[in-house]
């Protein structure tokens, strides 16, 4: 009986570890989607955009598979306390990752439309590259914090979201100026605005994943909390 119980416990631990590992695999996939979408904008190669859009089907399939795995673990193991919080956090994190995949597809579609116009210069391209790198660094750090359940690293990710938001607003202001100076750029400037907004949303989703780390470790739901409130909660 003891051996059976021990075996069941090991299997339960393995199930949880498999679920956590799946989050990281899914994170790597959506990160590649975003990078490829931005690469397509640089190179203006349609096959790169098409690859990003096709990859979204794989991301969607992973979300469905992982959701089912979470439900099965809850139904079979009836986890409590930290384990239950982990499974709930995984379920939420994969939703955010799926939405990052959606944003990458939006970037690819807008990039494809820009490429079709054959314009010589894309407005604020350097700023798009910079904000996308910042958002991807946030995503990488959030996934790393999730893997290690590192609360302090998660808090740093959360604090970086303000920079992404500020850079997005700066891009918006520049694009308005470009459109006023040259009406021929209006269509492209609108597409660039959509791309920048998608990148800003990727930062938001990375922030959400970091917040789930704090939920798992501390049992605190800090969504919609101010930075000061988060810092007080972590230091208490």
N, C-alpha and C positions, 0 to 999 in steps of 0.2 A: 504493500500500500504506500509506504514511504517513497519507494522508487518511482511508482506511478505519479505521485504528487510532485516529486522532484522533476520528473520528465515534463510534466504539464507546466511547471513553473518555468523551466528552461525554454519550452516552446512559446510560452506567453512572452517572455523577454525577447525572444527572437522575432516574434510577430511585431512587437513594438519597434524594435530596431529596424526591421524591414520597412515599416511605414515611414520612419524618420529618414531612412536612406532614400526612399522614393521621392521625398520632398526635395532632397538635394539633386537627384537626377533630373527631376522636372525643372528645378531652378536652373540647372546647367543648360537645358534645352531652350528655355525661354530667353536666357541671357544670349545664347547664340542667335536666336531670332532677332533680337534687338540689334546686336552687332552687325548681322548680315544686312538688316534693313538700312542701317546707316552706311554700310559699305556700298550698298546699291546706289544710294544718293550720291556718294563720292564718284563712283565709277560709271553711273547711269547705264548699268547693264540689266536689262529686263529679266534675264534668267535668275538673277539673284533675288529680285523682288518676288518672282513666282515661287522660288524655293521657300522663302519666308512664309508666304501665304499657305503653301501646301503643308508646311511644318505645323501650322495651327491645328490641323486635324489630329496629328499625333498628340499634341498637348491636350486637346479636348478628350481624347481617348484615355490618356493618363489620368485626367481628373476623374472620369467616371470609374476607372479601375480602382483608384486610390480611395475614392468615396466609399465604394463597396467594401474595400478592405477595412476601413474604419468602422463601418456599420457591423461587419462580421465580428470584429474584435469586441466591440461593445456588447453585442448580443451573446457571444460565446463566453466571454471572460468576465463581464460585468465589472469593469475596472472602477476603482475609486480614487479619490484624492488626486495626487500628482499624475498618475497614469491616465485618469479620465481627462484631466486638463490637457495633457499632451495630445491625446487623440482629438479632442475638440480643437486644439490649436492647429494640428495638422490639417483637419478638415477645412478650417478657415484659410490656412496658408495656401493650400492648393487652389482654392478659389481665387485668391489674389494672384497666384502664378498664372492661372488660366487667363485672367484678365490682362496680365502683362503680355501674354501671347497675343491676345486680341489687339492690344495697343501696337505691338510690333507689326501685325498685319495691316493696321491702319497706316502706320508709317510707310510700309512698303507700297500700299496702294497710292498714297499721296506722292511718294517718290516716283512711282511709275507714271503718274499724271504729269509731274514736273518734267520728267525725261522726255515725254511725248511732245512737249512744247519746244524742245531743242533750243532753249535760251542759253546764252553764253555764260551768264553768271547767276548763281542762286543767292538771293539776299540772305544775309546773316548766317551763311553756311558755317563759318568758323565758330559762331556762338552755338549753333546746333550741335556741332561736334563736342564742344566743351560741356554743354548741359547734358548730353547723352552719356558722356564719360562719367560725369558726376553721379547721374542716376544709376548707371551700371555699378559703380563703386558702392553705392548705397545698397544695391541688391546683393552684391557679393558679400558685403559685411553683414547684412541681415541674415543671409543664409548661413554664414559662418557662425554667427551668434546663435542661430537656431540649432546648428549641429552641436555646439559646445554648451548650449544653455548658459550663455555668458550675458548676464544682465547688464553689466557696465558697457559692453560692446553694443548691446541693443540700444541702450540709452544714447550712445554717441550717434548711432544711425538716425534715431528720432530727431536729434538736434540738428542734423544736416538738411532736413526737409525744408527749412526756411530758406536756405541758400538756393535750392532748386526753384522754389516759388518766386524768389526775387529775380533770378535769372530769366525765368519765363516772362515775368512782367516787363523786364528790360527788352527782351526780344519783341514782345508785342509793340512796345513804343517805337522801336526801330522800324518794324514793318509798316506801321502807320505812316511814318515819315517817307519810306520808300514808295508807298502807294500814292501819297500826295505829290511826290516829285515826278513820278512816272506811272501814269495810269495803265501802261502796257504790262506792268508787273502785278496788277491786282490779282489775277487768277493764281499766279505762282505764290504771291505773298499770302493768300488765303490758305493754300496748301501747306506752306511753311508754318503758318500759325497752327494748323491742325497737327502737324508733326511735333511742334514744340509742346503743344498741349498734351499729346500722347506721352511725350517724355516726362512732362511734369506729373502725369498720372502714374507713370512707372515708379517715380520717386515716392508717391503716396502709397502705392502697394508695398514697396520695400519697407516703408515706415510701419505699415500695418503688420508685416511679418515680424519686425523687431518688437512691436508691442505684444505679440503673442508670446514671445520669449519671456517677457516680464510676467505675463499671465501664468505661464506654466510654472515658473520658479517661485514667484511671490504670491500667486493667487490673486493678483490685482488686475482689474480691468481698467486700463488707463486710457481707453479710447476717449477722444474729445476732451482730454485733460490738458491743462496748460503745462508748459515746460516746468514752471515752478512747482506745480503739484506733483509732476512726475519725479522731480529731484527730491522733493520732501518724502515721497513714498519710498523711494529707493534707499534713502538714508535713515529711515525710521527703523 
